[in-house]
Amino acid sequence: MSELIAKFLQPIPSGIFGLFRSVIKARSITYDAFQQILNDKPDPEIERNNATHKHFIESLTKAFNALGGKSLTSPAGSIGTKDEQDGDVDDATFENQFSAIRISGDSDGGNDTDVPSETESAPRVGLQRRRGKGKGKKGKRAKKSKTKASSKTNTEASLAEIPIESYRIIDDTDGIISEYLLAVYAVTREWSELRSCIQSLWCEVAYEKLNGAVAASVTSIAVGMVRQTSNAVFVDFPGHDSYETIMKTLTRGDPEWAQGNFGVALQRISADGQHTETVKETRVDIKEQIWVNTYYDLMAFLDDFQKNRSGKPTKAMQAQIGDWDPRFDLQRATNDERLKWRRAYTINWLYDLVNLFSSIVVQRNTLKGEHHVYENVNWSPSGPWHKHRRLFGLNEFAGDITGWAMQKQNTNVRQKISPHHVFQLQCIVDSFVASRGWTVSMLHGHLVRQPAHKFRPRRDVDLFLDREYQKMGRGFLQAAHILIQLLAKDAESHQHSGRHEDVSQMLEEFRLDFVEWLGESKYMYGLDTIPPSQFSKHNANGLWEYSPLLCAAGLVEGLVLSQRISMLMWDRMTEPLLVIHLHNLLVQRKFIKQPIGLYATLESLLEGSFFPDGVPKSDFYEALVKRVQGVKSRKLSRQRQAMSSTIAQINDMHKLMDINSNTFFRTKSALMKYYDADWVPDRIPDNEITFASMLGQLRLVETKQAVDSSTGKKRLEATELVQRFRAQGINEADLTQAASFEKYKDYKQDYRSKFKPYAQKKSKFSTGRSLLDLLRVDLFADVCGMNPLSSINYLWVTVHFMILFDRLEKRLREVRNPLYIRTYEHAPASMRRSRRPALIMAMMKDEDPDTLKLCAEVFQDPRMGIMGFIFWEDLRESESGIKKTEVEPDDLSSDMCSVM
């Protein structure tokens, strides 16, 4: 065809030659890269496929020459158009476009099939295949020659010149495809590292008492990273982004064969960074490292469930999984026995998950005679059934799994299963087996130790709820129960029956949902027409009792919803604002010598909500009036009306209680920020980020810097984030220091060197495992550390506010305080509903010493600290939240690296 075109079309457009050169050069570089792999580790299949690649390069070259490209070759061996020779392009264009091709038998001063000598070899980073036993030819010791050294240098330079995104080649029939294969290598290495990181987190939960909400949050971010990486890397390969396609590409369609063909080496790096010494080398259990076993378990479940969609395993499957024992001794078992035990657990758990999640639709069909077609039901959180709670924490995952399970028999759903689905299931499984002492290390293989002593997956979620009302001031359920009664009493005293009606209704809905679907479910007591739990032989609540990740993910959603309902309630009540402003006046005027712990902590954590212009030292009345005047009455009226009309129809309570719609209380906890951003750090807007947070530091690192012409010093670009930090009084030196966060820069460089050119383009902070280690610092501080916004039981705090006002009003009434008499007994009927704020504002305006002294006595009887209002038994304020390295068996010292 090229000869025919050349015959009738003259001259050939120069752009055509440019395209040919680009493709030939790109393919030549790829060919050479695989040839280098063959030199190191001969593999007959790669050699055969690379020969096919060479043939196509030769064909392209013939076509190029037929079009007249050969006549453009300069005496020096360069190929270029006249324009390029005139200097319109970079000098690199004049280099021989075929210099990267080295084929067995070519005479270039050395034998290219030879294996480099030990003195010539350099540390390699990247996936390397092991040669199968008895396969391939033995390489010869390479001859040292200037020609070969020069050729190798030129090749490495060429590899650096061409961005691999510029060529997209999927042409072979058996999975050896150049760029796609390299992309697969890149993402699967990240998968292995992320799995190891998350596995170690759940070891910390079980063995080191790390709060499960921290681990679940970091896990959610990791799942999002797998999703983002896959989307970014495989956007150029439509139809090739399912987990199965990626897995089969890596394993050449045969995971069993791949088991013996990947290895990992631990290498010690010399002080000068120029030499390495192999410390340990072992074969990698690739089926574990890229989650193949878990994927097979998922497919076995889906195939079995689809056969009758009754929610009961087939007889053949039940025979395999029916004798699962949670107390099975993993230390005494063989590896195959452990895998069978884990497979049975996974399939049993998935049956419980789908049966619970689909129960509402199944019961509508069987009990009410409705006719919902299971394969057509929208099971997602955005679907019509989401308003009926069945689960907390893993709704999106459960919706996807249920949607596939409910398809007709033999429906192929494999291409719909993305890597993040398999990774999330792997994390769910790992969270349980890690608590039983079983972990998998890339370098050390399968590690088994004693199960965690007295660990219960429900440990933290039970503290959050306190179902048995055992700890006053701790649990959500008891606080909601008491607060609903106090709100009803308050409405009666104000002679306003609808005063707290909508909030009380929502609190009751939350209370019932938490009782029935968080940590426990109706499923454990049996549901009509729904098969009993697969774990009934041991624990009917096995769905939760045997899943630390489900418990912790449900806890995270519970904590976020708890703050949402509390901030919505505080936004409509006057008491929280009045208490904190009055406390500040009493402290500043020395009626209270030392700030009271509870109020001081709330003031610090929610300063932007109570004191957006800073904590006042004087003019207290004016500060309160200014804050109260921020109320938009019509806006509040519309919000209340909208809530009343949609509370029964709304699908997503998170959207209904969007904290951004509040007037006063809009401060988000770290958990809420990540939840609203779908666990993607880059989606958290700048206006929600604080300077003290690790995420704030990372954002500043990414901010451009320029030299200030007036001072000659570096100055950050005036982004929205930087301007806000400056407005808060943070000086330029602190901003610049934060922006030069060397530890993160090291992480970023490490990430780019490993993943270039497959680093994510859509997320600034995608640095894999290192990023997770940094972000967990913020999450730890929020859940159980130094900035415990998510730890506070705001409902109990509200109960305390209501009781505080009752006691204060009682004391003022007993002493016949003039302000009290004027605002409560002599006020017109129209002011009855606002007499409480009228009283406090009058106090702050008059600042009568006797009245304020009485208030100080009530406030300090007793003095309350924040520790009486947190969900947990204690906070870990002295800890930074930085990952404990001793828990992770794969952690290496600074002078070591691993090569897979």
N, C-alpha and C positions, 0 to 999 in steps of 0.2 A: 504494500500500500504506500509506503514511503517513496519507493522508486516511482510509482505511478504519479504521486503528488509532485515529486521533483521534476517529472517530465513535462507537466502542464502548468506548474506554478513557479514562476521565477520573478523576483527573488523570493526565497522563503523568509517570512517575517523573523526578525532577530529574536522576538520573544519566544518563538517556538524552540530555537536553539537553547535559550535560557532554561526553558522548562525541561528539555531533555537533559541538559547538564545537571540540573537540580536533582532530578529523579535518579540519574545514573550515579551521581556522587553520593546521594543519600543511601541508595541500595548498596553501593560499594562499601560504604562505612559500616553498614549493618552486616554485610557479608564478612568483613574483616573482624568485626567484634565477635561473631560466632566462631570464626576461624581461630581467634585467640583462645576461646574457650576449649576448642578441640585440641589445641596445642597443649593445654594444661591438663585436661581431662577428656581423652578421646571417647567419643560416643558415636557408634555407627549410624544411628538414626539422624542425629544432627548433621553428621558428615554427608549423608545421602541427601537430606533436604537442602543443605547449603550448596551442594552441587547443582541442584535444581535452581537455586537462587542465582548461582553463577551463570547458568545457561540463559536465564532471563536478562541478566545484565548484558551478556554478549549480544542478545537479540536487540536490546535497546541500542546498543552501540552500533550495530549494523544499520538500524533504522536511522540513527543520527548521521552516520556517514553517507547513507543513501540520499539524504536530504541536502548533502553538501557540507556537513559539519566537518568532515575530514579536511576540506580545503581551508577551513578557518584555523587549523592547528598551526601554531607559530613554530619557528625553528627550535625554540626551546622546549617544545612539547606541550605548550599551552593551547587551550581551546578558547577562542574568544572572538567576538564580533569586532568589526572595525571600530565601532563606538567605544567598546570596552578597551581596545588596544590604545585608543586615543587618551585614555586616562579617566573615563567617566565613572569607573567603578574601582573598587579596592584592588590592590595588587594581588590579593589572594586568589582572584579569579584566574590569574595566569598560571596557577599551579596545575600540574597534570591531574585532571579530574579522575584518572584511573589509578592513581598512585596507591590508593587504599586497597586495591585488589591484590591478594597474594594467594595463589592456588598451588596445590601440591604439584611439584615438578617444575614450577617456574624458576628460571635462572636469574635470581636476584642477588646472588652472592651467598646464599645460604639455603638450607632445606627448611621450608616453612612448616613441615609437619613435625619438625623436631620439637622436643620439649625444652624450654629454656633451662639453662643451668641454674644451680642454686645461687650462684653469684649474680645472675642476671635477674632473678625473680624479685618481685616487689610485693608488698602487702596488697591483697586484693579485697575489695569489698563488693559483695553482690552474691546472688544465688549461683551456686555451682553444682552441676550434676556429678554424681559419682558414676564411674564406669561400672557397668554390670559385670558380674563374674564371667570370665571366659569370652568377653566381647571386646572387639576393637583390636587395633594393632598397637604394639608397644612403640612408644616414641623413642627417638634417638637423642643423644646428648647434643645440644645445639652448638654450632660453631660460632665462635666470637668473631664478628666482622663488623667493620665500620659501616658497610652497606646495610646490614640488617639493623644495626643500632639506629642508623639514620632513618630507615624505613619505619621503624617502630615509633620514632619521634614524630615523623610526619603524620603517621596514622593517628597518634594521640592528639596532635594539633588539629587534624581534620575532625575528629570526634568532638572536640570542643567548639569547632566553628559552626557546625550545623545543629540547630535546635531540632530535637527529635520530633517535636510537634509538626515539623514541616513536611514529614512524609508519613502517610497512613497506608500501611500495606497489609492487607489480609488476602492472601492468594493461595496458600497451600491447602491441601485437602485433609491433612491429618493433624492440624493444630499447631505446627511450628510456623509461626507468623511473626515477623520481625518486631514491629513496634508494639503490637498487641501483647506479645509475649513479654517484652520488657516492662510494659505497663503492669501486667499480671505479677511479675516478679516484685515490682515496687510495692504494690498494694498488699500483697500477701506477706511481705516482710513486716509491714506495719500491723497487719492483722495479728501476727504472732506476738509482737511486742505489746499490743494493746490487751490481748488475752492474758498475757503474763502479768501486766499491771493490774488489771481488774481482779484477777484471781488472788493476787496478794492483798488487795483491799479487803476481800471477804475473809481472808485469814486474819486480818487485823480486827474485823468485826467479831469474829468468833473467839479469837485467842487473846486479843489486846483490848477488848471492850470498846472499840471505835463505834460511835453511834451509827447505826445502819443508814440513817438519812444522808450522812456524808457519803458513804459508799454508793448508795443508790443514785445520788446526784452525779457523782463522778462517772458512774457506769452509764447514765443517760447521756452525758456529754460524749463519752467514748463511742456509744452507739451512733450518735449524731456525726461523729468524726468519720466512722466507717461509711456512713451514708454519703457524706459530703465528698470524701475521697473517691468513692466509687463513681459518683455523679461527675466529678471534675475530670477524672482520668479517662472514664469510658464514654464521655460525651462524643468522642470521635468514632466510636464503634457501636452504632445503633444495633440493637439485637444481640449484642455480645456482652451484656452487663449483668446477666443473672448469675447467681452464685454457682450453679452447676456448670455453666459455660466456662467461668473463670477457673473453677476447681479442675475441670477436665483438661483445660489448656495447660495448667501447671503440671498436672500428673500425667500428661500425654494420654488422657482417657483411661488410665489404669492406676488408681490409687494404690493398689497392692504392689504393683511394680515400683511406684514412686517411693514406697517405704524404704527401700534399700538404696535409693539413688540421690538422697540429699544428706549432707553432713554439716556439722557445725564445728568450728575450731575456736578455742579460746587462745588468744595470742597476747603475749606480753610485749609491750612496746618499749624500746630502749629510751633512755633519757633524752637523747638527741632526736628522737622521733624518726630515725632513719632505718632501724632494723626491728625485726619482730622475731619472737621465739614462740613456737606452738607449745602451750602448756597442757592443753587437753583437746582431744578430737573425738567426736562420736557421731554416730548416725542419728538423724533426726526422725522422730515419730511424726512424719508429715501429716498423717491423718488426724493427729491431735492438734498440731500447730495451726492448721488451716480449717479445723472444725469439721472434717469430713465425717467422723463418727457421729457427731451430733446431727449433721445434715441427714445422714442415712436413717437415724432414729426418727427424725421429723417426717421423712418421706414414708417410713414404715407406718407411722401413726396415720398420716393422711390417707394412704392407700387403704388401710384397714377401716378407718372411720367411714370413708365414702362407700364402702360395700353395702352398708344398710342404713347409715345415717340415723341409727337408733340411739346412739350414745353408749352402746355396749360393744366391747371388743368381740371380734369373731372368736369362735372356739379355739382356732389355731393360735390366735394372738394371746388369748387368755391363758392358754397353756404355757406360754413363754413368759408372761409378766405377772401372773396371778400369785406367785409365791414370793414376791418381793418382800424383803425384811429390812426395815430401817436400822435394825441393830446388827446387821451383817458385819462380821469382823473383816474389814478390808486389809488389815495388816497380815492376816494369815492366808488371804486369798491370792490366787494367781492373777496375772494381768488380765487374762481372758475372762476369768470369773468376775473381776471388778468391772470390766466393760459390759458384761451381761447384766450385772446388778444395776449399773448406771442406765443402761438402755431401758430396762424395765421401769426404773423410776421415771425416766423422761416420758415414756409413752403413757404411763399411768397418770402422771401430772397433767399432760396435755389433754387426756380424756376428761379429767375433772375441770380443767380450764374451759374447754369448749362446751361441755355440758352446762356449766354454770352460766357462761356468757350467752348461750343460746336459749336459756330456760324460758325467758319471757315470751319469745316467739313460739317455741314448742308448746308451751302451755296454752297460748292463745289458740293454737290449732287444735289441740287435743281436748281442752276443757271448754272452750267457748265456741268451737266449731268454725273458727276463722280459717281462711285458706291462703296462708302466706307461703309462697314458693321459696323454699330454703335457698336454692342456688341464686335467686334473684334479690334476696334481702340485702339491704345496705347495712352491714354490721359495723361500719366505721363510727368513730366518735362524732362525726358530723351528720350521721344518719338519724332517722326518726326515733330509733329505739334508745338512743343515748340518754334520753331524759329518765329512763327507768334504770336506776342504779343496780348493778350486779357486782361491780368490782371497783376497786380504787387502785390507781398506780400504773397499771399495764393495759389500759383500755385499747390503745391503738394496736399494740401487739396482739392482744386477744381478738380484736376485730379482724385482723388480717388472717390469723390462724383459723378462726371460725369460718370466715368466708371461703377459704380453700377447702376446709373439711366438709362443708355443706354442699359442695359441688356433686354432681352425679358421679356414679362409679366410673372409673377409668378416665375421668377428666384430667388432662395433663396441666398441672399448675406449676411445673418446675421452672418455667421461664419467668414466672411472676415472683419467685422467691429471690429476693435480693440479698447481697452479703450482710446487710445490717440486720435482717431477720434472723439469719443463722447465728450471727454474732450475739444478738440479744438472747436467743435461746441458750447459747453456750454460756453466757454470763449467768442466766437463771440456774442452769445445771451446776455450774462451778460454785455458785454461792452456797449450795447445799453440800456438795461433795467435799468442798474445802473445809466446811465445819466438821465433817466426818474424818478429816485428816489427810485427804487425798488431793494432791496437786500434781501438775505436770510442768516440768521445766524443759526448755529447749535443750539446755546443755546437760542436765542431770537425769532427764527422763522422768519416769513416774516415781513420785516421792509419797510415802505413806507414814503417818505418825498417829499417835493416839487422838481420838476425837476430842474436840474442845470440851473441857470440863464444865458441866452445868449450863452450857450455852443453849438458849432457846431462840429460834428465829423470830418469835413474837415479842422478845424482850422489850424492845424500844417502843413498838406500837402499843403494847399493853400499858407502858408508862404514860404514853400520850392520852390514851382513853381512860384508864383506871376504871374498868368495867364494874368492879365490885365496890367502888367508892371507899377505898381504903386509905387514901392519902388526901387530907384536906388541903385544898389550894393547888393541887397538882393536875388532876385529870380534866379533860375537856367535858366528858359526859356529866359529871357532877356539877361542874361550873355552869353548863348550859341549863341543867335542870333547876338550879337555884336562881340563876339570873332571870329565867323566864318568869318565875314567881315574883321576883323583886320588880321586874318591869310592869307586871300586872298590878302590883300594889302601888307603884308610882303613878301609873295611869289613873288608878282609882282616886289617889290623893289629889291629883290635879283635875279630877272630874272630866277626864278626857279619855274615853274608852279606846279610841284609835291611836293613842299617843305612841305606842311602840308595837302596834299590831303587825306591820309587815316584817319588822326585824324579828319579833318573837316567833312568827310563823316560820321564817327561814331557819332560825335556831332550832326549832323543833324538828324541821325536816332534816337538818344536818345531824342532829342527835340520833334520830331513827336510822338514817342511812349508815352512820358510823357503827351503830350497834349491830345492824343486820349485814353489812357488807365490807367491813374493814377489820381484818384480823380473824374474823369469823364470818360465816355466811349461813343463810337459811339452808343452804345445800347440806350442811352437816346434820341437820335434823330431818332431812328427806323432803323432797319436793314431789308433789303429785306428777306422775307421768315422766319424771326425770330419774334416770338410773342413779342409784346411790354412789357415793364416792368410791373410786378404785382403791382408796386407802382405808376403807371402812374396817377391815380386819385389824388394823393397828390404830387408826385415828381417823374418825369421820371428817375431821377438819384438816386433813392432810394437805389439801391445796395450799393452805397457809402455814400449817405447822411444819411442813417440809420444804419451805421455800423462803429463805432469808431475804432474797431480792424482792419477791412479791410483797412481803411484809414491809420492807423498808421503802419500796416505791410507793406503796399505799400510804405509809407514814408521811412521805414527802408531800403527796397531794393533800393529805389531811392537814398538815402544817400550813400549807399555802392557803387552803380554804379557811382555816381557822383565822389567819391574819386578815383575809379578805372580809369575812363577815364582821370581824371585830373593828376594822378600820371604817367599814361602812356604817356600823353602829355608832362609833365615836364621832363620825362626821355629822351625824344627825342629833346627837346628844350634846348638851352643854356642859355636863359634869366633867369630862376629862380636861377640856380646855380651861375651865374655871379652877379646877384643883391645882394644875401645874402653875398657872399664873399666880394664884394666891400663895402657893408654897414659895415661889420665887420672891414675892414681896416680903414674906415673913422671914426668909433667910437674909435678904439684902438689908432689911430693917433691924436685923439682929434679934427678932422675937424667937427665932430658932437659931441656936448657936452653930450647929453643924447640919448641913443638908440631910434630909431623910433619904435613906438609900433608894427606896422604891421610886420616889418622885425624881430624884437626881438622875437615876439611870434612865428613866423614861425621857426626861428632858434632854439627856445626852444623845440617846439613840434616835429620838424623833424631834430633834431641835428644829428641823425645817418645817415640821408640822405645827409645833407650838409657838416657835419664835422665828419666823422666816427672816426677820431683820436682825437676828442676834438676840441673845438674852439681855433684857434691859436691866440697868443698874438704878434707874430712876424713871419717873413718869410712867409708873406701872399701869395706872388707869388708862392713860392714853394708848399704851401698847395693847391692852386688852380690847379697847374700843376699836382700834384700827384692825385688829385681827377679826373681831366679830363682824365688822362691816364688810369683810370679804364674802359673807354669805350672799348668794344670789337666790333670793326667795323663789323666783319663778323657775329657776333651774332646778332647785330642790323639789319643788312641786311637780315638775315634769318627771323627774327621776322617780319619785314615789309613785306617781300615777303609772309610769311605764312598768315599774316593778310589780305593782298590784295586778296589772292587766296581763303580764307575761309570765308570772312566776310558775303558772301551771303548764305553760307551753314551751318555755325556754329549754333548749337542749343542753346548753353549756353554762353551768353555774359560774365558771371562771369569767366568762364574758359578761354575764349578768352583773357580777360584782367587780367589774374592772376598776381597779384602784385609781386609775387615771381620771375617772369621772368624779372622784371625790372633790370636795371644796377645800378641806383642810388637810386631811390625813392621806397623803399620797406617797409616803416613804415606803419603798419596797424592800423586803428582805432579799438576801442573795438568792434564796430558793425561788422566790417569786419572780425575780428578774430572769433567771434561767428558764423557769417554767414558761413564762410568757414569750421567751425567745426560742421556744422549742428546743432548748438545750444547746443552742448554737451561740457561743460567746460573741461572735462577730455581729449578731443581730441585736444585741443589747444596745440601746441608743446611748449616745454620750451623756445625755441629760440625766441618766440614771446611775452614772458611774461616779464613785467617790475617789478622792485622791488617795486615801489610805488603803484602798483595796489593791490586791495584786492585779486585777483586771485593769484598774486605772493606771498602774505602772506600765503594763504591757501596751496600753493605748498610747501612752506618752512615748514609749520606745519607737512606735511606728510613726510618730509625728515628725514631719520634716523640720530640719533646723537650718537656719541661715545666720550669717555673721551680721551683727548689728553694726551699721556703718558708723554710728556715733560712738559706740563703746569698744568695738572690735571684738566683742564676745559673742558666742553662739547664743541664739535666741530662738525659741520654738515658734513655729508658725501659729498665727492666731486662729486656731480652730475653735469650734464651739466649746469643746472640752477645755482647752487651754484658757480661753477667755473666762469661763465659769470658775476655774480654779483660781485665776488671778483675782476675780471679783470676791472670792472667799478669803482673800488675804494671803494666799500662798505665794511666796516670793520667787523671783526668777531663778535664784540659785537652787532652791529645792526642786523646782520644775525640771531644770536642766540635769540635776543629779538623778532624778527619777527616770528621765529619758535616756540616761546612759547606763541603764540597768545591765551590767556586764553579764550576769548569769543568764539572763534571757537571750542576750545577743549570742552567747555561746551555744545555747539551745538551738537558736534559729540557724546558725551556721552549720551545726551538726545535722540538722534536718535537711537543709538544702543540699548538703554534700551527699546525703544518702538518697534523696528522692528526686534530685534533678534528673531529668526535666519533668518529673511527674508530681512536683509539689502542687498542692491545691492552689488554684488561682482565685477562688471565690472567698477564701477566708484568710484574714491576716495572721491569725494566731495558730494555724494548724501546725503544731510542732510535735504531734504525736504524744508519746508517753511523757515527755518533759513538760508539755503544756498541762497535762492532767495533774502532775505533781505541783505545779504552781497554782492552778485554779482551786485545788482542794483546800488550799490555805484559807481562801475567802469562805468557802462552804463550811469548813470546820469552825471558823470564827462565828459564823452565823448560826449554826446548829447547836454548838456546845462550847464555844470558846469566848473570845474577848469582845465580840460584837453580836450578842445573842438575840437578834431580832426574831428569829424563828423559834427560840426556846421559850419565849414568854407566853404564859397562859393569859391572854388578854381578857378572856371572859372572867377569870377570877379577879383580875385587876379591876374590871368594871363592877363586879360584885362589891369589891372593897370601896370603890368610889361611892356607890349607892349607899352603903352602910355608913360611910364617913359623913355624908350629907345628912343622913337621918340623925346621927349622933350630934352633929353640929347644930342642926335646927332644934333638937331637943334641949341642948344646953342653953342656947340663946332664948328659947321660950321660957325655960325655968328661971333665968335671971331677969327676965322681962327686958331684954335688950331693946333699946329704942329703934334701932335700924330694923330689927326683926318685926317689931310691932307695926312699924310703918309699912313695910313691904308685904307682910303676910296677913295682918289682921285689918289694916285700914286701906289696903289697896283696892281699887275698883274691881268688879268681877271680870272685866275685860283683860286685867293684868294677871289673873290667877294662874294662867298657864305659863307665864314667864317670870314668876316671882322669885325662883331660885337664882337665875342669872341677875335679876334686879338686886337681890340681896348682896351677892358677891361684888358686883360692880359698885354698889354704894359703899361697901367696906373699903374697897381699893381707892375710891375717890376721896372719902373722908379720912381714911387712915386713923380712925379712932383707936388710941392705945389700948383701952380696956377691951374693945371688941377684938382687936388683933391678938392680944394676949390670950384671950379665951380660945381663939382659933388655933393658936400655936399649941395650947394644951391638948386640944382634941386631936390635932395632927400627930402629936407625939405619944399618944396613949392608945396603942403602943407605937414605937418607931418600927416601921416595916421596911425590910430589905427586899431586894429583887429575888433573892434565893427562895423566898416563900411563894414565888409565883412562876416558877419554871416547871416544865413538864418532867425533867429528869431529876435524879437524886442529887446531882451535883453538876457544876460546870467545870470545864478544864481551862480556866482562864490563864493559867501559867504556861500553857502549851501554845506553840505557834501553828500547829496543824501540819507541819512539814512531815512528809512521809517517813516512817521508820524503816530504814534500809535493811535492818536485820531480818525482817519478816520475809523478804523476797529472795529466794535462793538463786535467782538469775543475776542479782546485782553484782557488779564487778568493781574492783578497785580502779582508781583513776589511771593506772598504767596498763590497763588491759582493755581489749576490745574483742568482740565476737564477730566471726565471719561465717556467714551461712552460704 
